Amino acid sequence: MNYKEAISWLNGFQKFGIKLGLERIKYICKKLGNPQDKYQIIHVGGSNGKGSVCQFLKSILCINGYRVGVYTSPHLQGLSERFVVDGKKISEREIVNLVEKIKPIVDEMKDTSTFFEVTTAMAFQYFSDRKVEYAIIEVGLGGRFDATNIVNPLVSVITNVSLEHQDRLGKKIEDIAFEKAGIIKKKVAVVTASSGKALEVIKKKLIENNNSAIFVNKNFYEKISGGFDWQKYLIHGVLKDYNLRIQMPGTFQGENLAVAIATVEALQRNGVFITDDSIVKGAECTKYIGRMEIFGFNPVLLLDGAHNIAAISALRDSIKKDFVFRKLILVIGILSDKNIDEMLEIITSVADLVIVTKSSN
């Protein structure tokens, strides 16, 4: 099998869409020898900020000397972005090897797997093959029945909860929070920046499972200074305060950074050795493509993947607060299952010209 054939086989699962449930992924991983149990895991869920939190954690742990795998979705330019070890994307040959290992298992199953289930199993196996010490696993959709939710993590993170995927997760914020809280395991440390009714649901789950928890709120972080491509924050951790500089713009990154540092402290309380120097250097070197990414100047070109009401509101606020401009041209495409009218109303309020487009995928 070559790379083109491997990708073609994987893409064949796209037609089956999303099928929430854990039985298929459990079956595949059992046949593989449960590779997800061979390293320590940080499980990251929530509505917004998951990817940024994953990248902060990856950088901090890598600089501290650990071998770290990161599994995120969706990818922006290529499938290899989903499978990263020590900051390096998986090779085409390694993707072929994984497909060749998993294909016989999947082909014999009576209940057809989904694209995300297969790639999740690939990630678990890849990190085992590469002998990572820690894997940062991002939830795909929801949490309770997400394919990633067969892991036994050191820390479970729920960044925040907002209205999204209401056709699958429920119409009310409480319903969505219940699904997100499904990643909480018994006696596993939890970090969350959720608030309001969502936090009430999560706290109920914490009581049921006897969890320790760190609740991140706006008192955890202060923006000290910044430009359009850097920011300085004072993070008030549970254990100590941290003065941190980051390269990622966006006022919302303060919360993401605070969640990441709270997660680091939860790891430290679990016996994981992480130095202050690694925290400082890791935070500063963190980058994330396609998320408030400045990829051009004169004019400034800004790329972001805001995909729900909360995220696009945060994008609008960051544009207003962090950038000075004479004219803003907005090029935007929104998937049909989103709250299109409300999202457009929010983001077009800062634009002088709007160009509407759609994905060719």
N, C-alpha and C positions, 0 to 999 in steps of 0.2 A: 504493500500500500504506500502511495506517495502522499504528500501534504494536500494536494488538490482533492484527492479521493477522500482523505480523512475529513476535510472541511465539508465536502459534499455530503458525506454520511451524517455528520453532526447537524448540518443545516436541514436535513430531511426531517428532523424532529420539530422544527419550527412550526410545521403545519398542525401539530397536536396542541399548540398553544400552552396555556397554563392549566395544570391539574394539581391542585394542592393536595398534600397527603404525604405520609412518611413511609408507607409500606414498600414502595418501589425502590426508594433510595436505600432503605435498610437492607433490602434483598441484594442489591448490587454491592453495597459495601461489605456485607457478610461474605459474599463470594470472593471479594478482594482480600479478605482477612481483616476487615475493619481498620483500614489505615488511619482513620480519623482519631483512633485511640492511642496513637504512637507518639504524640507530641502534645504539648500544652496549647490550649486554645483560648483566645479572647474572642467572644461572639458579639458582634456589633449590629444592633437593629435600630429601628426608629424611622421617622418620616424623612427628616432632612439632616444633613451633616454627617451621615454615616461614612461616606468616602473620605472626607477630610479628617475625621477622627482616626480612621484606619491608617491614613498616611502619616499623621503625627506619631501614632504609636509605632508604626514600622520604622520610622527614622530614629526615634529614641532608642528602641530596642536594638536596632542594627548598630548604632554608634556605640552602644554599651557592649558590643562584641558578640551578641547572640545571632544565631542563624535563624532568619525570620521569613516565613511565607505569608503572602497576602493574597486573598481571594476576594475580588470585587466584581460588581456587575452594574450596569451593562458596560461593554467596551465602547470606546469612541472611534478608534480607527482599525483595530484588529483584535482577533480573539486572544492573542498572546497577552494583552493587557490584563486579562483576568487572573493570570497565574504568574506570580512574581516571587522570586526568592532572592533575598538580600539586594533588592532594588533592581534585579535583572529579570526581564521578561523571559518566559519559556521559549525555547527554540522550536522551529517547525518540526525537526526530527523528533523532539521530545513529545510534541503533540501527537505525531504519528504513532509513536511507541505506546502512548496512553490509550489511544483509540484502538490499537490492535489488542491491547490487554482487556479493554472493557467491552468491545464489540461482541464477542461471543456470549458474554453474560447477558447483555441487553437483548441480543437477537433471539435468545431462547425464552424470554419473558412473555407471558400471555398478555399481561397488561402493559401497553406501550408506554415507555418512559417519555419524559419531556426533555427538551434541550437543556433546561436549567438543571434537571436532575443528573443528566449525564455529565455536564461540565462540572457540577459540584463533586461528583464521584471522582472525576479526573483530578480535580484540585486536591482532594483528600489523598489520593494515591501519589500524586506528584510530590506533595510535601513529605510524604513518607519516604519516597525514593530519594529525595534530596536531603533526608535526615535533618529537617528543620527542628529547632528546639521549641519555637513558638510559631503558631499560625494565627493570623488575624483573619477571621471569617466574617464577611459581611452578609447579612440577611438579604435575600432576594426580594420577597414580597410578604408583608405581614410578619409572621414569626412562628405562630403555633404550628402551622402545617407547612412551613417552608422547608425545602429540602435540606437546608443547612442545620435544621434543628434536631439532628441526631447526635450532636456533639455534647461532650461533657466539659464545659469550659472552666477556667480559673475565675473569669469575670464575665458577666453578662452586661452589656451596655444597651440602653435604650435612649438614644440621643434626645428625642422629643417626639411628640405625637400631634399630627394635624390631619385634616380631612384629605384623604387620598384613596384611590382604588375602592371607592364606596360600593361598586358593584360586586366586589369580592370580600371586602373586610367589614362592611356594615355602613349604615347611613350616618350613625352618630359617632361622636368622638369617643364615647365610652366603649362602643363596639370595637372600634379600631384599636384603642388602647388594650382591650382584652386580648386581641390577636397579637399585638406587639409583646405583651407581657407573657405570652406563651413560651418565650425563650428562657424565662426564669426557671432555674433548676433548684432543687432543694439544697439549702445551706451554701449556695454559691453567691459570692459577692456581686452586688448590682450597683451600677452607676447610671443615673438618669438626670436629664435636664427637663423632664416633662413637668407640666404644671396643670393647675385647675382640675377639671373632672378626670382628665387622663391620669394625673398623678394619684388621684383617689383610687382608681382602678388598680394601678400598679402597686400601691401600698397594701391593698387588700391581698394581692398575690404574694407580696413579701411576707406578710404575717402568716399566710398559709404555709409557706415554704421555709420559714425561719431563716430569712436572709439578712445579712448585714448590708447596708446600703449607704451610698453617698448621693445626696440630692443637690445637684448643681443649680444655682440660680444666679441672678444678676449681681449678687453680692460677692460672687466668687471671682469676678474679673473686672479690672478697670483699664480702659484704654488710656495710656500715658501720652503717646504721640504717634505720628504716622504720616506717610505720604500715600500716593495712589498705588504704590507697589511694595509697601512695607508698613508694619505696625509694631508698636511696643505695648505690651500688656503687663500689668501687675496681676498675677494669679494668686488668689488667696486659697492655698490648698488646705486640706485637713491637717497635714503634718507640718507644713511650713509655707512661706510665701516664695514666689518665683518671679523674677524680672525676666521677661522673655520677649525676644524680637522674632517676628515671623515675616516671611516674604509674600504671604498670600493676602491680597486685598480683601475687603469686604468686612463691614462692621459685625456681621454675624459670625465671623471667625473667632471672635472672643469667646463665645459660648462653646464652639467646637474645641478650641484650645483648652478651655477649662474642663470640659468633659474628658479630653485625652489625659490631662494631668491628673484628674481625679482617678482615672483608670490606672494610671501608673502608680498612684499611691495605693490603690486597692491591690495591685500586684505586689508592691513592696510589703504590704501587711500580710500577704500570703507567702512571704519569704523570698520573693524574687529580688535579686540585687540589681539596683539601677542607681547610678550616680547622679548627683545634681548636674555635673558637667555634661553628661549624656542628655539630660532633659533640655538644658540650654541649647546645646549644639544641635540636637535632634529637631527641636522646634524651629530653629532658624533655617535649617536646610530643607525643610519640608516644602514640596511643590506638588501640585495636582493638576494634571492637564484637563482642560475643559470646564474647570470650576473657577469662575472669576479669574480666568487666565488672560493676561495681557500678552498677545502674540504679535503685536505690531505697533509701530509708532509713526506719527506724522502721516495720516491721523492715527490716534490711539485705537487699536482694535481689541475689543474685550469679548471673550467667549465664556458663556455660562450655560449650565444645563438645568436651570430652575424649571421644575415640572409640576408644581402644585401652587395653591394660593399662598401658603406660608413662604415658600421659597421665592416666588416671584415678587412678593411684598418685600422680602429681605433684599433682593436684588435691586429693586427700585430705591429703597432707602439707602443702600450703599452707593448707588450712582449719585444720588443727591448729596450725600455727606462727604464722599471721598474723592469726587472728581469735579474739576472745574472745566467747563466746555462752553463753546459758543453755540454749537449745534450738535444734536444727538440723532443719528440715523439708526433706527432699530430694524434689524432683520430677524424675523421670528417665525418659527414653525411650531405648532402644538399638536400633539396626538389627539385623535378624535374622542378618546374616552376621558379627556380632561374637562375642567370647568372653563371652557374657552372664553366665553364672554366676560366672565369676571376677571380672568387672568389678563385679558387684553385691556380691560378698563384700568387695571392697576398699573401695568407697565407702560402703556401708551401715554400716561399722564406726564412722563418725563421726556417724551420723544418729540422731535420736530418733524420727522419723516418716518413712516412705518412701511416696511417692505415685508409682505406676507408671503411665505413660501411653504413647501412641504417636503418631507423626506422622500428620497428616491428609493428607499429600502422597503 
